[in-house]
Amino acid sequence: MRKIAIIGNGISGISAARHLRKLGNDEITVISGETDHFFSRTALMYIYMGHMEYQHTKPYEDWFWEQNNIKLVRNWVKEIQVSQKTLLFQDGRTMAYDILVLATGSRSNKFGWPGQDLPGVQGLYSYQDLELMEQNTKDITQAVIIGGGLIGVEMAEMLLSRDIGVTFLIREKEFWDIVLPPEEASLIGRHIEEHHIDLRKQTELKEILAGEDGRVRAVVTNENQEIPCQFVGLTVGVSPNINLVKESSIETNRGILVNEYLETNIPDIYAVGDCAEFRVPLANRRPIEQVWYTGRMQGETVARTISAHKTAYVPGIWFNSAKFFDIEYQTYGHVWNQLRDNENQFYWEHSDGKKCIKFVFDDQSKTLLGVNSFGIRLRHQILDQWLREKRELPYVMKHLAKANFDPELYSRYEHEIVTSFNHTFPDMAVPIKKKGILASLFS
Ligand SMILES: Cc1cc2nc3c(=O)[nH]c(=O)nc-3n(C[C@H](O)[C@H](O)[C@H](O)COP(=O)(O)OP(=O)(O)OC[C@H]3O[C@@H](n4cnc5c(N)ncnc54)[C@H](O)[C@@H]3O)c2cc1C
C-alpha cells in the first residue's frame, strides 16, 4: 500500500483524494493548515452576509472522511524534503510519503505599497481572512477596495450588506476590462455604481496611511487624493501559492510547472489546481487556471494517473460563472476582451441595461466560438454541446430558446435577440416565430 500525501484540502486536493479512494486502497492523507475540513471557498461571502453558516459550506459531513478511510491532518507543511520523500511540519513533526500531490491553491497579491500591512488592510482568500474581515469591519463606516475583479466585487457586496460605504479604485478604464469586452465591462461598471459604490476608474493606489492608533485611516491615490477609510480591501488578483516549493528542486515559474499529466519535474510529485502551471498551455487556455471546476477536474485527472490509468488533462470547453451583485454572469468558450483577427460578434443588450448576451463567431465559417451572458441564465449542457459541435451562428439563433435555463423564472428574450440578430446580420437571418407562439412553446 502506497502512502499518498496531498497538501491542500481545497477542491483540487479533495477531488484527488476522493477519486484516489474510488480507484484504490492506498493510504491517503490530506493536509491543510487552513481548516479541519474541506469547505466551499466560493461561499465565504455568504457567511459574512449572514446567509450561511460555516458548517453549511462543507460539502461533506465530517464523518465522510473516516468512513472513506481518508486521513485529515490539520497542520502547515514547512518543507518538502524531496530526496528523502518526507514532509516537515511547522510543529517539527515529519511524515514520509511515496507519492505527493501539491494542491496549495493561491494567495492574494500585494504589490509593495507603503502601508499594505497596516491593521485594517487585507485581502480575501482564506477562512482566516474572513475572520479577520469580521474583526476589521466591526463598527466601521467607510472602506476602500483596491482592484476590480470577481473577489473585489464580492467584497463590495459584503461591505454594503453591513451599510459600510465603499470606494472602489480600479486601474482600468472600465471594470474588469482585462477580461470583459468593452460592452460587458461598461454594463457591470454601471451596475456597481447603481449600488452607490464610488467607482473610480483609472485610479491607482499610491499609499495607505495610518492614524495615531496605528490602524489605517486613509488611502492616497496616484493623483494625490486622500480618501478617508477604516478598512482597505486588497483584491488585485491572486497568484499561485508556491512558497513551500520555491526552495526545493521542484521547478516553478509563476506556478508549479506540470505537464499534461500534472506531473512536476520530480517523479512521484504532482501539482493540481490554482497552484499548478502548465509548461505548455492547452490551446486557447491560460497556463494557470484558477477556477473551481478546473481544480475539480485536475484533481480527478491526477487521481487516475496515480492509479495507473495515465490520463492527460482534457478540460473541454471553457466555462466560468460568477455574480456581480444581482447580475449573474456566465461565459462559455472564448470571449476575449477584444476580438481577435478572425472573429466577429453579435451583441444584444436589454433596454434595462442589466441583461446582455454576446456571441463571438468565426467570421468566415460563422462557427460559434464563445458566449457571454449577463442576467440571463443559459443551459450549460446546450452551450457546451453547440461549441463542441462547432455549430454555426444561424443554427444557434434558430434554437436559442433551447439554451434558456429556466423559462419559468427568467423572462425570455429570444424574440428580441433574434430580431436584432436578423437586423444586424441580414445575410445570416433566421425565421422568427411570433412572440406569442415562441413564448407559449417554452412556458
Ligand atoms: C472569495 C473567493 C471567491 C471565489 N469565487 C469563485 C467562483 O465563484 N467561481 C470559481 O470558479 N472560482 C471562485 N474562486 C476561486 C476558487 O475558489 C479557487 O479556484 C479554488 O478554491 C482553488 O482550489 P484549490 O484546491 O486549487 O486551492 P485552495 O482552495 O486554495 O486550497 C488550497 C489549500 O492548501 C492549503 N495550504 C497551502 N499551503 C499549505 C501548506 N504549506 N501546508 C498546509 N496547507 C497548505 C491552503 O491553506 C488551502 O486550504 C473564488 C475564490 C475566492 C477567494
The ligand as an SDF file (V2000), in Angstrom:
LIG
                    3D

 53 58  0  0  0  0  0  0  0  0999 V2000
  -13.6590   34.8590   -2.2820 C   0  0  0  0  0  0  0  0  0  0  0  0
  -13.4590   33.9070   -3.4390 C   0  0  0  0  0  0  0  0  0  0  0  0
  -14.5000   33.6690   -4.3120 C   0  0  0  0  0  0  0  0  0  0  0  0
  -14.3230   32.8020   -5.3810 C   0  0  0  0  0  0  0  0  0  0  0  0
  -15.3780   32.5780   -6.2270 N   0  0  0  0  0  0  0  0  0  0  0  0
  -15.2370   31.7290   -7.2630 C   0  0  0  0  0  0  0  0  0  0  0  0
  -16.3340   31.4410   -8.1360 C   0  0  0  0  0  0  0  0  0  0  0  0
  -17.4230   31.9940   -7.9900 O   0  0  0  0  0  0  0  0  0  0  0  0
  -16.1440   30.5320   -9.1430 N   0  0  0  0  0  0  0  0  0  0  0  0
  -14.9470   29.9090   -9.3370 C   0  0  0  0  0  0  0  0  0  0  0  0
  -14.8240   29.1000  -10.2450 O   0  0  0  0  0  0  0  0  0  0  0  0
  -13.8900   30.1560   -8.5110 N   0  0  0  0  0  0  0  0  0  0  0  0
  -14.0080   31.0470   -7.4960 C   0  0  0  0  0  0  0  0  0  0  0  0
  -12.9510   31.2940   -6.6800 N   0  0  0  0  0  0  0  0  0  0  0  0
  -11.6760   30.6090   -6.9510 C   0  0  0  0  0  0  0  0  0  0  0  0
  -11.7320   29.2000   -6.3820 C   0  0  0  0  0  0  0  0  0  0  0  0
  -12.1760   29.2510   -5.0740 O   0  0  0  0  0  0  0  0  0  0  0  0
  -10.3330   28.5760   -6.4780 C   0  0  0  0  0  0  0  0  0  0  0  0
  -10.0230   28.4290   -7.8520 O   0  0  0  0  0  0  0  0  0  0  0  0
  -10.2830   27.2080   -5.8160 C   0  0  0  0  0  0  0  0  0  0  0  0
  -10.6930   27.2760   -4.4720 O   0  0  0  0  0  0  0  0  0  0  0  0
   -8.8620   26.6610   -5.8510 C   0  0  0  0  0  0  0  0  0  0  0  0
   -8.8590   25.4000   -5.2640 O   0  0  0  0  0  0  0  0  0  0  0  0
   -7.5270   24.6690   -4.8620 P   0  0  0  0  0  0  0  0  0  0  0  0
   -7.9390   23.3760   -4.2550 O   0  0  0  0  0  0  0  0  0  0  0  0
   -6.5930   24.6390   -6.0190 O   0  0  0  0  0  0  0  0  0  0  0  0
   -6.8460   25.6100   -3.7650 O   0  0  0  0  0  0  0  0  0  0  0  0
   -7.4090   26.1740   -2.3910 P   0  0  0  0  0  0  0  0  0  0  0  0
   -8.8670   26.1620   -2.3250 O   0  0  0  0  0  0  0  0  0  0  0  0
   -6.7130   27.4730   -2.1980 O   0  0  0  0  0  0  0  0  0  0  0  0
   -6.8600   25.1440   -1.3170 O   0  0  0  0  0  0  0  0  0  0  0  0
   -5.5020   25.0850   -1.0040 C   0  0  0  0  0  0  0  0  0  0  0  0
   -5.3510   24.7080    0.4600 C   0  0  0  0  0  0  0  0  0  0  0  0
   -3.9900   24.3610    0.7070 O   0  0  0  0  0  0  0  0  0  0  0  0
   -3.6180   24.8930    1.9660 C   0  0  0  0  0  0  0  0  0  0  0  0
   -2.1640   25.0400    2.0290 N   0  0  0  0  0  0  0  0  0  0  0  0
   -1.3850   25.8280    1.2570 C   0  0  0  0  0  0  0  0  0  0  0  0
   -0.1080   25.7040    1.6140 N   0  0  0  0  0  0  0  0  0  0  0  0
   -0.0780   24.8340    2.6480 C   0  0  0  0  0  0  0  0  0  0  0  0
    0.9690   24.3310    3.4610 C   0  0  0  0  0  0  0  0  0  0  0  0
    2.2370   24.6840    3.2860 N   0  0  0  0  0  0  0  0  0  0  0  0
    0.6330   23.4710    4.4350 N   0  0  0  0  0  0  0  0  0  0  0  0
   -0.6390   23.0960    4.6470 C   0  0  0  0  0  0  0  0  0  0  0  0
   -1.6620   23.5580    3.9130 N   0  0  0  0  0  0  0  0  0  0  0  0
   -1.3800   24.4040    2.9220 C   0  0  0  0  0  0  0  0  0  0  0  0
   -4.3350   26.2300    1.9830 C   0  0  0  0  0  0  0  0  0  0  0  0
   -4.3730   26.7510    3.2850 O   0  0  0  0  0  0  0  0  0  0  0  0
   -5.6970   25.8300    1.4240 C   0  0  0  0  0  0  0  0  0  0  0  0
   -6.5120   25.3380    2.4120 O   0  0  0  0  0  0  0  0  0  0  0  0
  -13.0860   32.1610   -5.5890 C   0  0  0  0  0  0  0  0  0  0  0  0
  -12.0350   32.3960   -4.7110 C   0  0  0  0  0  0  0  0  0  0  0  0
  -12.2170   33.2640   -3.6310 C   0  0  0  0  0  0  0  0  0  0  0  0
  -11.0640   33.5180   -2.7030 C   0  0  0  0  0  0  0  0  0  0  0  0
  1  2  1  0
  2  3  1  0
  2 52  2  0
  3  4  2  0
  4  5  1  0
  4 50  1  0
  5  6  2  0
  6  7  1  0
  6 13  1  0
  7  8  2  0
  7  9  1  0
  9 10  1  0
 10 11  2  0
 10 12  1  0
 12 13  2  0
 13 14  1  0
 14 15  1  0
 14 50  1  0
 15 16  1  0
 16 17  1  0
 16 18  1  0
 18 19  1  0
 18 20  1  0
 20 21  1  0
 20 22  1  0
 22 23  1  0
 23 24  1  0
 24 25  2  0
 24 26  1  0
 24 27  1  0
 27 28  1  0
 28 29  2  0
 28 30  1  0
 28 31  1  0
 31 32  1  0
 32 33  1  0
 33 34  1  0
 33 48  1  0
 34 35  1  0
 35 36  1  0
 35 46  1  0
 36 37  1  0
 36 45  1  0
 37 38  2  0
 38 39  1  0
 39 40  1  0
 39 45  2  0
 40 41  1  0
 40 42  2  0
 42 43  1  0
 43 44  2  0
 44 45  1  0
 46 47  1  0
 46 48  1  0
 48 49  1  0
 50 51  2  0
 51 52  1  0
 52 53  1  0
M  END
$$$$
